[in-house]
Amino acid sequence: MAIKHKNRETSSTLSFRPEPRDVVLRWLALAAVTFLWLAGGANSALGEPSTRPEPFSFLQKQLVEDGFDRHLIEGIYARPEATFDPKGIADYFSHREATLDYDQFLTPSSIDQAMAYFRRHRGTLKETEKRYGVEGEVITAILLVESRLGTFIGKRRVLNTLSSLAALGDAAKRDMLWDGHVKDKAQETQEIRNRFDRWALRKSDWAYRQLKAYLTYVQAQDIDPFSLRGSYAGALGFAQFVPSSILTFGRDGNKDGQVNLYEHMDAIESVANYLNEHGWKQGQNRDESLRVLLRYNHSTYYAETILKVADRLTKPGPR
Ligand SMILES: [Ca+2]
């Protein structure tokens, strides 16, 4: 991580500083600023957020103040892929874990897929079990539920998801999102609006910390920040880790020099390491297993589903 010396003075006076000797450039810059201002105004009037460059300008300033290299940050957010993702946030707000259908992972076809995966990766799973004390059946069950064994990883660019959520610290962004994308879905009552504001502020703080972890991770592993896709909650890879978990628990399972949770061997070892670090012991009882799994995901339905899938893989009986 290239840490830059904090300098509030320079970070607050970037962008438009025309040189008298270059009148043409100055007018071009002024025209560009005017165009972007008009475009932003027009979008706002339609209830749509302007996508660039306003949504992330405050965020960029904050990241530079927190030690990220200015050129790196400005370079990233100047790219055309950098867009505000209001629909992802609206979907995230209306998401309810308890309504997820966890039974889908216990159908005969899901168990068959998990069994095929368990056999295909038997060597890696056995080796990992020996080193971390986490049963291969449990790792397979987690990968099944998290990403359908690496086949369903989400389509959203992780950088945009985290940046959009982090930008909700700004009241104007919350208003824009509420008016344009949430209130119709959620019904416009003061109570729900208050709940949305509290949720947005909490998520904004969380997402900013995850954004910093994500930028640290992609920089350290030399990964294009826009290349990784994940869920609307900013989780990524076959194991659906949040970036801070990748930094702490991610492992280079296939020893190619890069921690890449879109690789099976890396994902398998990272899951094992995460559970091991949270207290998993081989042969522990069901209650102890549930307690550790709840550290991975706070839903009891989730933890129970993992153990049921793992049981079916351990004792495949007639169905
Ligand atoms: Ca690797």
py3Dmol code that shows the C-alpha trace and the ligand (Angstrom):
import py3Dmol

protein = """\
ATOM      1  CA  MET A   1       0.000   0.000   0.000  1.00  0.00           C
ATOM      2  CA  ALA A   2       1.432   3.330  -1.027  1.00  0.00           C
ATOM      3  CA  ILE A   3       0.680   5.560   1.936  1.00  0.00           C
ATOM      4  CA  LYS A   4       0.727   9.200   1.167  1.00  0.00           C
ATOM      5  CA  HIS A   5       1.421  11.892   3.691  1.00  0.00           C
ATOM      6  CA  LYS A   6      -1.779  13.531   4.887  1.00  0.00           C
ATOM      7  CA  ASN A   7      -2.244  16.969   3.433  1.00  0.00           C
ATOM      8  CA  ARG A   8      -5.670  18.504   3.819  1.00  0.00           C
ATOM      9  CA  GLU A   9      -4.541  21.746   2.228  1.00  0.00           C
ATOM     10  CA  THR A  10      -3.654  20.252  -1.154  1.00  0.00           C
ATOM     11  CA  SER A  11      -6.424  17.677  -1.184  1.00  0.00           C
ATOM     12  CA  SER A  12      -9.089  20.342  -0.875  1.00  0.00           C
ATOM     13  CA  THR A  13      -7.716  22.436  -3.722  1.00  0.00           C
ATOM     14  CA  LEU A  14      -7.393  20.024  -6.601  1.00  0.00           C
ATOM     15  CA  SER A  15      -9.038  20.080 -10.023  1.00  0.00           C
ATOM     16  CA  PHE A  16      -9.462  23.417 -11.802  1.00  0.00           C
ATOM     17  CA  ARG A  17      -6.457  25.704 -11.566  1.00  0.00           C
ATOM     18  CA  PRO A  18      -5.978  27.297 -15.034  1.00  0.00           C
ATOM     19  CA  GLU A  19      -2.648  28.726 -16.081  1.00  0.00           C
ATOM     20  CA  PRO A  20      -2.844  32.176 -17.730  1.00  0.00           C
ATOM     21  CA  ARG A  21      -0.469  31.014 -20.438  1.00  0.00           C
ATOM     22  CA  ASP A  22      -2.875  28.333 -21.594  1.00  0.00           C
ATOM     23  CA  VAL A  23      -6.123  30.031 -22.461  1.00  0.00           C
ATOM     24  CA  VAL A  24      -7.357  27.278 -24.774  1.00  0.00           C
ATOM     25  CA  LEU A  25      -7.011  24.589 -22.149  1.00  0.00           C
ATOM     26  CA  ARG A  26      -8.736  26.810 -19.614  1.00  0.00           C
ATOM     27  CA  TRP A  27     -11.765  27.267 -21.833  1.00  0.00           C
ATOM     28  CA  LEU A  28     -11.904  23.577 -22.636  1.00  0.00           C
ATOM     29  CA  ALA A  29     -11.841  22.773 -18.923  1.00  0.00           C
ATOM     30  CA  LEU A  30     -14.518  25.375 -18.205  1.00  0.00           C
ATOM     31  CA  ALA A  31     -16.708  23.922 -20.974  1.00  0.00           C
ATOM     32  CA  ALA A  32     -16.258  20.429 -19.525  1.00  0.00           C
ATOM     33  CA  VAL A  33     -17.173  21.577 -16.012  1.00  0.00           C
ATOM     34  CA  THR A  34     -20.243  23.412 -17.333  1.00  0.00           C
ATOM     35  CA  PHE A  35     -21.324  20.347 -19.297  1.00  0.00           C
ATOM     36  CA  LEU A  36     -20.966  18.059 -16.279  1.00  0.00           C
ATOM     37  CA  TRP A  37     -22.847  20.550 -14.082  1.00  0.00           C
ATOM     38  CA  LEU A  38     -25.691  20.751 -16.604  1.00  0.00           C
ATOM     39  CA  ALA A  39     -25.747  16.970 -17.036  1.00  0.00           C
ATOM     40  CA  GLY A  40     -25.893  16.506 -13.271  1.00  0.00           C
ATOM     41  CA  GLY A  41     -28.724  19.039 -12.954  1.00  0.00           C
ATOM     42  CA  ALA A  42     -30.695  17.424 -15.749  1.00  0.00           C
ATOM     43  CA  ASN A  43     -30.333  13.992 -14.184  1.00  0.00           C
ATOM     44  CA  SER A  44     -31.404  15.255 -10.786  1.00  0.00           C
ATOM     45  CA  ALA A  45     -34.475  16.849 -12.284  1.00  0.00           C
ATOM     46  CA  LEU A  46     -35.441  13.422 -13.647  1.00  0.00           C
ATOM     47  CA  GLY A  47     -34.992  11.847 -10.246  1.00  0.00           C
ATOM     48  CA  GLU A  48     -31.911   9.990 -11.467  1.00  0.00           C
ATOM     49  CA  PRO A  49     -28.547  10.376  -9.806  1.00  0.00           C
ATOM     50  CA  SER A  50     -25.781  11.839 -11.901  1.00  0.00           C
ATOM     51  CA  THR A  51     -23.175   9.148 -12.218  1.00  0.00           C
ATOM     52  CA  ARG A  52     -19.936  11.099 -12.668  1.00  0.00           C
ATOM     53  CA  PRO A  53     -17.973  12.694 -11.250  1.00  0.00           C
ATOM     54  CA  GLU A  54     -20.051  14.021  -8.324  1.00  0.00           C
ATOM     55  CA  PRO A  55     -21.083  10.824  -6.520  1.00  0.00           C
ATOM     56  CA  PHE A  56     -17.582   9.912  -5.523  1.00  0.00           C
ATOM     57  CA  SER A  57     -15.781  13.256  -5.274  1.00  0.00           C
ATOM     58  CA  PHE A  58     -16.117  13.466  -1.483  1.00  0.00           C
ATOM     59  CA  LEU A  59     -15.130   9.827  -1.189  1.00  0.00           C
ATOM     60  CA  GLN A  60     -11.966  10.402  -3.200  1.00  0.00           C
ATOM     61  CA  LYS A  61     -10.996  13.273  -0.941  1.00  0.00           C
ATOM     62  CA  GLN A  62     -11.562  11.131   2.125  1.00  0.00           C
ATOM     63  CA  LEU A  63      -9.496   8.230   0.742  1.00  0.00           C
ATOM     64  CA  VAL A  64      -6.590  10.558  -0.026  1.00  0.00           C
ATOM     65  CA  GLU A  65      -6.827  12.034   3.474  1.00  0.00           C
ATOM     66  CA  ASP A  66      -6.728   8.511   4.848  1.00  0.00           C
ATOM     67  CA  GLY A  67      -3.435   7.822   3.124  1.00  0.00           C
ATOM     68  CA  PHE A  68      -4.241   6.460  -0.336  1.00  0.00           C
ATOM     69  CA  ASP A  69      -2.200   7.847  -3.197  1.00  0.00           C
ATOM     70  CA  ARG A  70      -4.029  10.720  -4.892  1.00  0.00           C
ATOM     71  CA  HIS A  71      -3.045   9.734  -8.433  1.00  0.00           C
ATOM     72  CA  LEU A  72      -4.126   6.158  -7.822  1.00  0.00           C
ATOM     73  CA  ILE A  73      -7.531   7.199  -6.452  1.00  0.00           C
ATOM     74  CA  GLU A  74      -8.216   9.869  -9.063  1.00  0.00           C
ATOM     75  CA  GLY A  75      -7.133   7.446 -11.787  1.00  0.00           C
ATOM     76  CA  ILE A  76      -9.551   4.778 -10.553  1.00  0.00           C
ATOM     77  CA  TYR A  77     -12.596   7.059 -10.217  1.00  0.00           C
ATOM     78  CA  ALA A  78     -11.907   8.777 -13.546  1.00  0.00           C
ATOM     79  CA  ARG A  79     -12.449   5.504 -15.368  1.00  0.00           C
ATOM     80  CA  PRO A  80     -15.759   5.083 -17.224  1.00  0.00           C
ATOM     81  CA  GLU A  81     -16.540   1.909 -15.229  1.00  0.00           C
ATOM     82  CA  ALA A  82     -16.884   3.980 -12.041  1.00  0.00           C
ATOM     83  CA  THR A  83     -20.632   4.449 -11.588  1.00  0.00           C
ATOM     84  CA  PHE A  84     -23.031   5.005  -8.729  1.00  0.00           C
ATOM     85  CA  ASP A  85     -25.268   1.946  -8.264  1.00  0.00           C
ATOM     86  CA  PRO A  86     -28.634   3.059  -6.851  1.00  0.00           C
ATOM     87  CA  LYS A  87     -30.497  -0.101  -7.851  1.00  0.00           C
ATOM     88  CA  GLY A  88     -28.033  -2.331  -6.025  1.00  0.00           C
ATOM     89  CA  ILE A  89     -28.474  -0.261  -2.862  1.00  0.00           C
ATOM     90  CA  ALA A  90     -32.267  -0.319  -3.142  1.00  0.00           C
ATOM     91  CA  ASP A  91     -32.184  -4.117  -3.567  1.00  0.00           C
ATOM     92  CA  TYR A  92     -29.864  -4.461  -0.610  1.00  0.00           C
ATOM     93  CA  PHE A  93     -32.166  -2.336   1.605  1.00  0.00           C
ATOM     94  CA  SER A  94     -35.199  -4.464   0.736  1.00  0.00           C
ATOM     95  CA  HIS A  95     -33.306  -7.748   1.162  1.00  0.00           C
ATOM     96  CA  ARG A  96     -34.307  -9.913   4.118  1.00  0.00           C
ATOM     97  CA  GLU A  97     -32.130 -12.861   5.068  1.00  0.00           C
ATOM     98  CA  ALA A  98     -34.982 -14.797   6.692  1.00  0.00           C
ATOM     99  CA  THR A  99     -36.929 -14.862   3.437  1.00  0.00           C
ATOM    100  CA  LEU A 100     -34.139 -16.666   1.565  1.00  0.00           C
ATOM    101  CA  ASP A 101     -35.091 -20.152   0.547  1.00  0.00           C
ATOM    102  CA  TYR A 102     -32.372 -22.256   2.134  1.00  0.00           C
ATOM    103  CA  ASP A 103     -34.237 -25.484   1.289  1.00  0.00           C
ATOM    104  CA  GLN A 104     -33.064 -25.026  -2.319  1.00  0.00           C
ATOM    105  CA  PHE A 105     -29.623 -26.237  -1.165  1.00  0.00           C
ATOM    106  CA  LEU A 106     -31.030 -29.486   0.197  1.00  0.00           C
ATOM    107  CA  THR A 107     -32.761 -30.700  -2.966  1.00  0.00           C
ATOM    108  CA  PRO A 108     -31.413 -33.942  -4.520  1.00  0.00           C
ATOM    109  CA  SER A 109     -29.882 -32.028  -7.438  1.00  0.00           C
ATOM    110  CA  SER A 110     -28.070 -29.575  -5.106  1.00  0.00           C
ATOM    111  CA  ILE A 111     -26.714 -32.420  -3.015  1.00  0.00           C
ATOM    112  CA  ASP A 112     -25.613 -34.236  -6.186  1.00  0.00           C
ATOM    113  CA  GLN A 113     -23.743 -31.126  -7.336  1.00  0.00           C
ATOM    114  CA  ALA A 114     -22.111 -30.782  -3.937  1.00  0.00           C
ATOM    115  CA  MET A 115     -21.124 -34.450  -3.948  1.00  0.00           C
ATOM    116  CA  ALA A 116     -19.584 -34.119  -7.423  1.00  0.00           C
ATOM    117  CA  TYR A 117     -17.628 -31.075  -6.223  1.00  0.00           C
ATOM    118  CA  PHE A 118     -16.515 -32.894  -3.077  1.00  0.00           C
ATOM    119  CA  ARG A 119     -15.178 -35.773  -5.194  1.00  0.00           C
ATOM    120  CA  ARG A 120     -13.574 -33.537  -7.814  1.00  0.00           C
ATOM    121  CA  HIS A 121     -11.653 -31.564  -5.185  1.00  0.00           C
ATOM    122  CA  ARG A 122     -11.105 -34.472  -2.811  1.00  0.00           C
ATOM    123  CA  GLY A 123      -7.303 -34.083  -2.835  1.00  0.00           C
ATOM    124  CA  THR A 124      -7.363 -30.384  -1.950  1.00  0.00           C
ATOM    125  CA  LEU A 125     -10.135 -30.861   0.615  1.00  0.00           C
ATOM    126  CA  LYS A 126      -8.314 -33.744   2.342  1.00  0.00           C
ATOM    127  CA  GLU A 127      -5.062 -31.802   2.477  1.00  0.00           C
ATOM    128  CA  THR A 128      -6.858 -28.725   3.800  1.00  0.00           C
ATOM    129  CA  GLU A 129      -8.704 -30.774   6.421  1.00  0.00           C
ATOM    130  CA  LYS A 130      -5.387 -32.150   7.659  1.00  0.00           C
ATOM    131  CA  ARG A 131      -3.864 -28.706   8.000  1.00  0.00           C
ATOM    132  CA  TYR A 132      -6.817 -26.735   9.375  1.00  0.00           C
ATOM    133  CA  GLY A 133      -8.998 -29.376  11.042  1.00  0.00           C
ATOM    134  CA  VAL A 134     -12.048 -28.333   9.014  1.00  0.00           C
ATOM    135  CA  GLU A 135     -13.961 -31.160   7.332  1.00  0.00           C
ATOM    136  CA  GLY A 136     -14.114 -31.043   3.527  1.00  0.00           C
ATOM    137  CA  GLU A 137     -17.874 -31.643   3.675  1.00  0.00           C
ATOM    138  CA  VAL A 138     -18.346 -28.417   5.642  1.00  0.00           C
ATOM    139  CA  ILE A 139     -16.182 -26.397   3.236  1.00  0.00           C
ATOM    140  CA  THR A 140     -18.112 -27.834   0.278  1.00  0.00           C
ATOM    141  CA  ALA A 141     -21.447 -26.993   1.959  1.00  0.00           C
ATOM    142  CA  ILE A 142     -20.324 -23.389   2.495  1.00  0.00           C
ATOM    143  CA  LEU A 143     -19.237 -23.021  -1.128  1.00  0.00           C
ATOM    144  CA  LEU A 144     -22.560 -24.505  -2.268  1.00  0.00           C
ATOM    145  CA  VAL A 145     -24.624 -22.022  -0.265  1.00  0.00           C
ATOM    146  CA  GLU A 146     -22.375 -19.007  -0.846  1.00  0.00           C
ATOM    147  CA  SER A 147     -21.940 -19.261  -4.614  1.00  0.00           C
ATOM    148  CA  ARG A 148     -23.382 -22.550  -5.889  1.00  0.00           C
ATOM    149  CA  LEU A 149     -19.853 -23.942  -5.893  1.00  0.00           C
ATOM    150  CA  GLY A 150     -18.390 -20.969  -7.692  1.00  0.00           C
ATOM    151  CA  THR A 151     -21.016 -20.686 -10.421  1.00  0.00           C
ATOM    152  CA  PHE A 152     -23.051 -17.802  -8.969  1.00  0.00           C
ATOM    153  CA  ILE A 153     -20.871 -14.979  -7.741  1.00  0.00           C
ATOM    154  CA  GLY A 154     -22.904 -11.843  -8.429  1.00  0.00           C
ATOM    155  CA  LYS A 155     -22.641  -9.461 -11.343  1.00  0.00           C
ATOM    156  CA  ARG A 156     -21.917  -6.148  -9.700  1.00  0.00           C
ATOM    157  CA  ARG A 157     -18.510  -4.546  -9.723  1.00  0.00           C
ATOM    158  CA  VAL A 158     -17.347  -4.719  -6.119  1.00  0.00           C
ATOM    159  CA  LEU A 159     -15.694  -1.307  -6.332  1.00  0.00           C
ATOM    160  CA  ASN A 160     -18.941   0.389  -7.402  1.00  0.00           C
ATOM    161  CA  THR A 161     -21.006  -1.437  -4.772  1.00  0.00           C
ATOM    162  CA  LEU A 162     -18.736  -0.392  -1.922  1.00  0.00           C
ATOM    163  CA  SER A 163     -18.211   3.145  -3.248  1.00  0.00           C
ATOM    164  CA  SER A 164     -21.967   3.677  -3.694  1.00  0.00           C
ATOM    165  CA  LEU A 165     -22.758   2.455  -0.188  1.00  0.00           C
ATOM    166  CA  ALA A 166     -19.905   4.497   1.285  1.00  0.00           C
ATOM    167  CA  ALA A 167     -21.208   7.627  -0.482  1.00  0.00           C
ATOM    168  CA  LEU A 168     -24.476   7.371   1.527  1.00  0.00           C
ATOM    169  CA  GLY A 169     -22.790   9.261   4.350  1.00  0.00           C
ATOM    170  CA  ASP A 170     -23.834  12.339   2.364  1.00  0.00           C
ATOM    171  CA  ALA A 171     -27.449  13.405   3.159  1.00  0.00           C
ATOM    172  CA  ALA A 172     -28.013  14.567  -0.432  1.00  0.00           C
ATOM    173  CA  LYS A 173     -27.184  11.074  -1.731  1.00  0.00           C
ATOM    174  CA  ARG A 174     -29.617   9.508   0.714  1.00  0.00           C
ATOM    175  CA  ASP A 175     -32.378  11.925  -0.372  1.00  0.00           C
ATOM    176  CA  MET A 176     -31.662  11.202  -4.020  1.00  0.00           C
ATOM    177  CA  LEU A 177     -31.725   7.465  -3.468  1.00  0.00           C
ATOM    178  CA  TRP A 178     -34.885   7.567  -1.369  1.00  0.00           C
ATOM    179  CA  ASP A 179     -36.757   9.735  -3.886  1.00  0.00           C
ATOM    180  CA  GLY A 180     -35.551   7.928  -6.993  1.00  0.00           C
ATOM    181  CA  HIS A 181     -35.304   4.280  -6.000  1.00  0.00           C
ATOM    182  CA  VAL A 182     -36.550   3.320  -2.567  1.00  0.00           C
ATOM    183  CA  LYS A 183     -39.711   5.130  -1.528  1.00  0.00           C
ATOM    184  CA  ASP A 184     -42.016   3.501  -4.100  1.00  0.00           C
ATOM    185  CA  LYS A 185     -40.816   0.037  -3.166  1.00  0.00           C
ATOM    186  CA  ALA A 186     -40.805   0.664   0.567  1.00  0.00           C
ATOM    187  CA  GLN A 187     -43.962   2.829   0.839  1.00  0.00           C
ATOM    188  CA  GLU A 188     -43.443   6.399   1.834  1.00  0.00           C
ATOM    189  CA  THR A 189     -43.863   6.596   5.586  1.00  0.00           C
ATOM    190  CA  GLN A 190     -41.745   8.590   8.013  1.00  0.00           C
ATOM    191  CA  GLU A 191     -40.996   5.451   9.965  1.00  0.00           C
ATOM    192  CA  ILE A 192     -39.544   3.642   6.956  1.00  0.00           C
ATOM    193  CA  ARG A 193     -37.700   6.772   5.875  1.00  0.00           C
ATOM    194  CA  ASN A 194     -36.084   6.938   9.331  1.00  0.00           C
ATOM    195  CA  ARG A 195     -35.214   3.278   9.152  1.00  0.00           C
ATOM    196  CA  PHE A 196     -33.677   3.797   5.712  1.00  0.00           C
ATOM    197  CA  ASP A 197     -31.567   6.711   6.995  1.00  0.00           C
ATOM    198  CA  ARG A 198     -30.281   4.719   9.957  1.00  0.00           C
ATOM    199  CA  TRP A 199     -29.513   1.747   7.713  1.00  0.00           C
ATOM    200  CA  ALA A 200     -27.772   3.947   5.111  1.00  0.00           C
ATOM    201  CA  LEU A 201     -25.557   5.641   7.709  1.00  0.00           C
ATOM    202  CA  ARG A 202     -24.593   2.333   9.284  1.00  0.00           C
ATOM    203  CA  LYS A 203     -23.870   0.771   5.891  1.00  0.00           C
ATOM    204  CA  SER A 204     -21.943   3.820   4.760  1.00  0.00           C
ATOM    205  CA  ASP A 205     -19.469   3.534   7.658  1.00  0.00           C
ATOM    206  CA  TRP A 206     -19.134  -0.187   7.119  1.00  0.00           C
ATOM    207  CA  ALA A 207     -18.718   0.130   3.343  1.00  0.00           C
ATOM    208  CA  TYR A 208     -16.048   2.800   3.686  1.00  0.00           C
ATOM    209  CA  ARG A 209     -13.950   0.488   5.868  1.00  0.00           C
ATOM    210  CA  GLN A 210     -14.515  -2.336   3.378  1.00  0.00           C
ATOM    211  CA  LEU A 211     -13.648  -0.054   0.455  1.00  0.00           C
ATOM    212  CA  LYS A 212     -10.296   0.746   2.066  1.00  0.00           C
ATOM    213  CA  ALA A 213      -9.686  -2.983   2.630  1.00  0.00           C
ATOM    214  CA  TYR A 214     -10.682  -3.705  -0.985  1.00  0.00           C
ATOM    215  CA  LEU A 215      -8.337  -1.077  -2.416  1.00  0.00           C
ATOM    216  CA  THR A 216      -5.537  -2.370  -0.194  1.00  0.00           C
ATOM    217  CA  TYR A 217      -6.215  -5.925  -1.350  1.00  0.00           C
ATOM    218  CA  VAL A 218      -6.342  -5.248  -5.109  1.00  0.00           C
ATOM    219  CA  GLN A 219      -3.257  -3.078  -4.891  1.00  0.00           C
ATOM    220  CA  ALA A 220      -1.293  -5.705  -2.941  1.00  0.00           C
ATOM    221  CA  GLN A 221      -2.355  -8.512  -5.306  1.00  0.00           C
ATOM    222  CA  ASP A 222      -1.974  -6.414  -8.461  1.00  0.00           C
ATOM    223  CA  ILE A 223      -5.629  -6.882  -9.489  1.00  0.00           C
ATOM    224  CA  ASP A 224      -7.597  -4.425 -11.636  1.00  0.00           C
ATOM    225  CA  PRO A 225     -10.037  -2.849  -9.121  1.00  0.00           C
ATOM    226  CA  PHE A 226     -12.922  -3.054 -11.610  1.00  0.00           C
ATOM    227  CA  SER A 227     -12.353  -6.680 -12.565  1.00  0.00           C
ATOM    228  CA  LEU A 228     -13.903  -8.313  -9.492  1.00  0.00           C
ATOM    229  CA  ARG A 229     -17.649  -8.806  -9.317  1.00  0.00           C
ATOM    230  CA  GLY A 230     -19.760  -9.719  -6.335  1.00  0.00           C
ATOM    231  CA  SER A 231     -23.039  -9.352  -4.489  1.00  0.00           C
ATOM    232  CA  TYR A 232     -24.922  -6.131  -3.754  1.00  0.00           C
ATOM    233  CA  ALA A 233     -23.527  -6.437  -0.222  1.00  0.00           C
ATOM    234  CA  GLY A 234     -19.944  -6.205  -1.501  1.00  0.00           C
ATOM    235  CA  ALA A 235     -19.017  -9.856  -0.867  1.00  0.00           C
ATOM    236  CA  LEU A 236     -16.789 -11.502  -3.435  1.00  0.00           C
ATOM    237  CA  GLY A 237     -15.406 -14.764  -4.722  1.00  0.00           C
ATOM    238  CA  PHE A 238     -16.601 -18.353  -4.397  1.00  0.00           C
ATOM    239  CA  ALA A 239     -16.653 -18.021  -0.606  1.00  0.00           C
ATOM    240  CA  GLN A 240     -18.300 -14.562  -0.661  1.00  0.00           C
ATOM    241  CA  PHE A 241     -15.805 -12.929   1.678  1.00  0.00           C
ATOM    242  CA  VAL A 242     -16.014  -9.233   2.459  1.00  0.00           C
ATOM    243  CA  PRO A 243     -12.719  -7.463   1.674  1.00  0.00           C
ATOM    244  CA  SER A 244     -11.584  -7.122   5.306  1.00  0.00           C
ATOM    245  CA  SER A 245     -11.949 -10.905   5.686  1.00  0.00           C
ATOM    246  CA  ILE A 246      -9.871 -11.480   2.548  1.00  0.00           C
ATOM    247  CA  LEU A 247      -7.087  -9.317   3.963  1.00  0.00           C
ATOM    248  CA  THR A 248      -7.115 -11.208   7.266  1.00  0.00           C
ATOM    249  CA  PHE A 249      -8.105 -14.764   6.336  1.00  0.00           C
ATOM    250  CA  GLY A 250      -7.520 -15.101   2.562  1.00  0.00           C
ATOM    251  CA  ARG A 251      -5.003 -17.764   1.548  1.00  0.00           C
ATOM    252  CA  ASP A 252      -3.102 -18.571  -1.629  1.00  0.00           C
ATOM    253  CA  GLY A 253      -4.161 -22.218  -1.819  1.00  0.00           C
ATOM    254  CA  ASN A 254      -2.776 -22.997  -5.275  1.00  0.00           C
ATOM    255  CA  LYS A 255       0.514 -21.231  -4.477  1.00  0.00           C
ATOM    256  CA  ASP A 256       0.550 -19.110  -7.616  1.00  0.00           C
ATOM    257  CA  GLY A 257       1.542 -16.017  -5.616  1.00  0.00           C
ATOM    258  CA  GLN A 258      -1.911 -14.405  -5.557  1.00  0.00           C
ATOM    259  CA  VAL A 259      -4.833 -14.667  -3.136  1.00  0.00           C
ATOM    260  CA  ASN A 260      -7.710 -15.044  -5.586  1.00  0.00           C
ATOM    261  CA  LEU A 261     -11.040 -16.186  -4.179  1.00  0.00           C
ATOM    262  CA  TYR A 262     -12.265 -16.915  -7.706  1.00  0.00           C
ATOM    263  CA  GLU A 263      -9.884 -19.905  -7.719  1.00  0.00           C
ATOM    264  CA  HIS A 264     -11.135 -23.106  -6.078  1.00  0.00           C
ATOM    265  CA  MET A 265      -7.956 -23.970  -4.182  1.00  0.00           C
ATOM    266  CA  ASP A 266      -7.656 -20.430  -2.797  1.00  0.00           C
ATOM    267  CA  ALA A 267     -11.354 -20.336  -1.837  1.00  0.00           C
ATOM    268  CA  ILE A 268     -11.210 -23.757  -0.136  1.00  0.00           C
ATOM    269  CA  GLU A 269      -8.161 -22.928   1.963  1.00  0.00           C
ATOM    270  CA  SER A 270      -9.489 -19.462   2.833  1.00  0.00           C
ATOM    271  CA  VAL A 271     -12.788 -20.898   4.149  1.00  0.00           C
ATOM    272  CA  ALA A 272     -10.871 -23.450   6.226  1.00  0.00           C
ATOM    273  CA  ASN A 273      -8.563 -20.781   7.592  1.00  0.00           C
ATOM    274  CA  TYR A 274     -11.506 -18.518   8.476  1.00  0.00           C
ATOM    275  CA  LEU A 275     -13.310 -21.274  10.399  1.00  0.00           C
ATOM    276  CA  ASN A 276     -10.097 -22.447  12.072  1.00  0.00           C
ATOM    277  CA  GLU A 277      -9.275 -18.906  13.199  1.00  0.00           C
ATOM    278  CA  HIS A 278     -12.783 -18.594  14.629  1.00  0.00           C
ATOM    279  CA  GLY A 279     -12.323 -21.688  16.768  1.00  0.00           C
ATOM    280  CA  TRP A 280     -13.362 -24.639  14.585  1.00  0.00           C
ATOM    281  CA  LYS A 281     -12.021 -27.957  15.906  1.00  0.00           C
ATOM    282  CA  GLN A 282     -12.215 -31.263  14.063  1.00  0.00           C
ATOM    283  CA  GLY A 283     -14.893 -33.535  15.525  1.00  0.00           C
ATOM    284  CA  GLN A 284     -16.505 -30.770  17.625  1.00  0.00           C
ATOM    285  CA  ASN A 285     -20.183 -31.151  18.523  1.00  0.00           C
ATOM    286  CA  ARG A 286     -23.108 -29.605  16.643  1.00  0.00           C
ATOM    287  CA  ASP A 287     -23.579 -26.638  18.981  1.00  0.00           C
ATOM    288  CA  GLU A 288     -19.913 -25.714  18.692  1.00  0.00           C
ATOM    289  CA  SER A 289     -20.133 -25.978  14.903  1.00  0.00           C
ATOM    290  CA  LEU A 290     -23.216 -23.719  14.856  1.00  0.00           C
ATOM    291  CA  ARG A 291     -21.438 -21.153  17.021  1.00  0.00           C
ATOM    292  CA  VAL A 292     -18.481 -20.901  14.602  1.00  0.00           C
ATOM    293  CA  LEU A 293     -20.698 -20.885  11.488  1.00  0.00           C
ATOM    294  CA  LEU A 294     -22.662 -17.965  12.922  1.00  0.00           C
ATOM    295  CA  ARG A 295     -19.425 -15.975  12.740  1.00  0.00           C
ATOM    296  CA  TYR A 296     -19.412 -16.564   8.982  1.00  0.00           C
ATOM    297  CA  ASN A 297     -23.039 -15.561   8.544  1.00  0.00           C
ATOM    298  CA  HIS A 298     -25.331 -14.350  11.341  1.00  0.00           C
ATOM    299  CA  SER A 299     -28.343 -16.296  10.131  1.00  0.00           C
ATOM    300  CA  THR A 300     -29.329 -19.427  12.060  1.00  0.00           C
ATOM    301  CA  TYR A 301     -31.071 -20.759   8.916  1.00  0.00           C
ATOM    302  CA  TYR A 302     -27.735 -20.423   7.160  1.00  0.00           C
ATOM    303  CA  ALA A 303     -25.701 -22.231   9.807  1.00  0.00           C
ATOM    304  CA  GLU A 304     -28.220 -25.066  10.086  1.00  0.00           C
ATOM    305  CA  THR A 305     -28.334 -25.463   6.311  1.00  0.00           C
ATOM    306  CA  ILE A 306     -24.532 -25.794   6.150  1.00  0.00           C
ATOM    307  CA  LEU A 307     -24.597 -28.584   8.712  1.00  0.00           C
ATOM    308  CA  LYS A 308     -27.491 -30.388   6.977  1.00  0.00           C
ATOM    309  CA  VAL A 309     -25.681 -30.299   3.612  1.00  0.00           C
ATOM    310  CA  ALA A 310     -22.435 -31.471   5.258  1.00  0.00           C
ATOM    311  CA  ASP A 311     -24.351 -34.340   6.938  1.00  0.00           C
ATOM    312  CA  ARG A 312     -25.752 -35.484   3.595  1.00  0.00           C
ATOM    313  CA  LEU A 313     -22.255 -35.488   2.105  1.00  0.00           C
ATOM    314  CA  THR A 314     -20.849 -37.401   5.056  1.00  0.00           C
ATOM    315  CA  LYS A 315     -23.599 -40.019   5.088  1.00  0.00           C
ATOM    316  CA  PRO A 316     -25.044 -40.228   1.608  1.00  0.00           C
ATOM    317  CA  GLY A 317     -28.019 -42.514   2.050  1.00  0.00           C
ATOM    318  CA  PRO A 318     -30.923 -43.513  -0.179  1.00  0.00           C
ATOM    319  CA  ARG A 319     -33.303 -40.648  -0.941  1.00  0.00           C
TER     320      ARG A 319
END
"""
ligand_1 = """\
1
CA
Ca -3.700 -18.338 -5.675
"""
view = py3Dmol.view(width=600, height=400)
view.addModel(protein, "pdb")
view.setStyle({"model": 0}, {"cartoon": {"style": "trace"}})
view.addModel(ligand_1, "xyz")
view.setStyle({"model": 1}, {"stick": {}})
view.zoomTo()
view.show()
